[in-house]
Amino acid sequence: MIISVAFLTIFNVPKHSLVAVVFPPWVSEERAFQLVVEADASVVRLGLSGQIVVAKPHSVEFENKIKHVGAWAVVNPLAFGGCGSGKRETKDLPQGPLVALK
């Protein structure tokens, strides 16, 4: 029972919700960012040195697209404690106007 609840918590991601995309360690932070945007999602933040990207998909095909380009998994971002602190990414943001991706 506990294993099935854990599995559903991690891998059951409601459609149109935030997701955590898990990339292999050899994918750079910049490349992970680019792959997520190209698969039609907005990046919310990066975690664990870029191996996890928390994103907001814009289409239901996002999971298939991102796995096709090398992502290991698409999981619930709350399953692993929010996928890292995000401390560096939030404190080192450049100053200036916001940029819209789409």
FENHUMO-V749168 format. One record per pair of residues at least 4 apart in sequence whose ideal C-beta (glycine too) atoms are under 7 Angstrom apart, sorted by the first residue. I is the first residue (numbers start at 1). J is the second residue. D is the distance in Angstrom with one decimal. If there is no record, write none. Layout:
BEGIN
((I & J & D) (I & J & D))
END
This chain:
BEGIN
((1 & 5 & 6.5) (2 & 6 & 6.2) (3 & 7 & 6.2) (4 & 8 & 6.4) (5 & 9 & 6.3) (6 & 10 & 6.3) (7 & 11 & 5.9) (8 & 12 & 4.5) (9 & 76 & 6.2) (9 & 79 & 5.4) (10 & 75 & 5.2) (10 & 76 & 5.9) (10 & 79 & 4.1) (11 & 75 & 6.0) (12 & 76 & 6.9) (13 & 17 & 6.2) (13 & 19 & 5.3) (13 & 74 & 6.4) (13 & 75 & 6.7) (13 & 76 & 5.2) (15 & 60 & 6.0) (18 & 44 & 6.2) (18 & 54 & 6.0) (18 & 56 & 5.6) (18 & 77 & 5.3) (19 & 55 & 5.9) (19 & 57 & 6.3) (19 & 74 & 5.0) (19 & 75 & 6.9) (19 & 77 & 6.4) (20 & 52 & 5.3) (20 & 54 & 5.3) (20 & 75 & 5.1) (20 & 76 & 7.0) (20 & 77 & 3.9) (20 & 83 & 4.8) (21 & 36 & 5.9) (21 & 52 & 6.9) (21 & 53 & 4.7) (21 & 55 & 5.9) (21 & 66 & 5.6) (21 & 71 & 5.0) (21 & 74 & 5.6) (22 & 51 & 6.6) (22 & 52 & 5.6) (22 & 71 & 6.4) (22 & 72 & 4.7) (22 & 73 & 4.5) (22 & 75 & 6.5) (23 & 27 & 4.1) (23 & 32 & 4.8) (23 & 51 & 5.2) (23 & 70 & 6.8) (23 & 71 & 5.6) (23 & 72 & 6.5) (24 & 70 & 6.9) (24 & 72 & 5.9) (25 & 51 & 5.9) (27 & 31 & 5.2) (27 & 32 & 5.2) (27 & 70 & 6.5) (28 & 32 & 6.8) (28 & 50 & 6.2) (29 & 33 & 6.4) (29 & 46 & 5.9) (29 & 49 & 6.5) (29 & 50 & 2.7) (30 & 34 & 6.4) (31 & 35 & 6.2) (32 & 36 & 6.5) (32 & 50 & 5.0) (32 & 53 & 5.1) (33 & 37 & 6.5) (33 & 43 & 5.7) (33 & 46 & 6.9) (33 & 53 & 6.6) (34 & 38 & 6.1) (35 & 39 & 6.2) (35 & 66 & 6.6) (35 & 69 & 5.2) (36 & 41 & 5.1) (36 & 43 & 5.5) (36 & 53 & 5.0) (36 & 55 & 4.9) (36 & 66 & 6.6) (37 & 41 & 6.9) (37 & 43 & 6.5) (37 & 101 & 6.0) (39 & 62 & 5.6) (39 & 65 & 4.1) (39 & 66 & 4.5) (39 & 69 & 6.7) (40 & 57 & 6.8) (40 & 58 & 4.8) (40 & 59 & 5.0) (40 & 62 & 5.9) (40 & 65 & 6.9) (41 & 55 & 4.1) (41 & 56 & 6.0) (41 & 57 & 4.4) (41 & 58 & 6.0) (41 & 62 & 5.4) (42 & 55 & 6.4) (42 & 56 & 4.7) (42 & 101 & 6.0) (43 & 53 & 5.9) (43 & 55 & 5.4) (44 & 54 & 4.4) (44 & 55 & 5.9) (44 & 56 & 6.0) (45 & 54 & 5.1) (45 & 86 & 4.7) (45 & 89 & 5.2) (46 & 50 & 5.3) (46 & 53 & 5.7) (46 & 89 & 5.2) (47 & 52 & 4.2) (47 & 54 & 6.5) (47 & 83 & 3.8) (47 & 84 & 3.2) (47 & 86 & 5.9) (48 & 52 & 4.8) (48 & 83 & 6.6) (48 & 84 & 4.7) (52 & 83 & 4.4) (52 & 84 & 6.6) (54 & 77 & 4.9) (54 & 83 & 5.9) (57 & 62 & 3.5) (61 & 65 & 5.5) (62 & 66 & 6.0) (63 & 67 & 6.3) (63 & 74 & 4.7) (64 & 68 & 6.2) (65 & 69 & 6.9) (66 & 71 & 4.4) (66 & 74 & 6.4) (67 & 71 & 5.2) (67 & 74 & 7.0) (75 & 79 & 5.5) (77 & 82 & 6.4) (77 & 83 & 5.5) (78 & 82 & 6.3) (86 & 90 & 5.5) (87 & 91 & 6.2) (88 & 92 & 5.8))
END
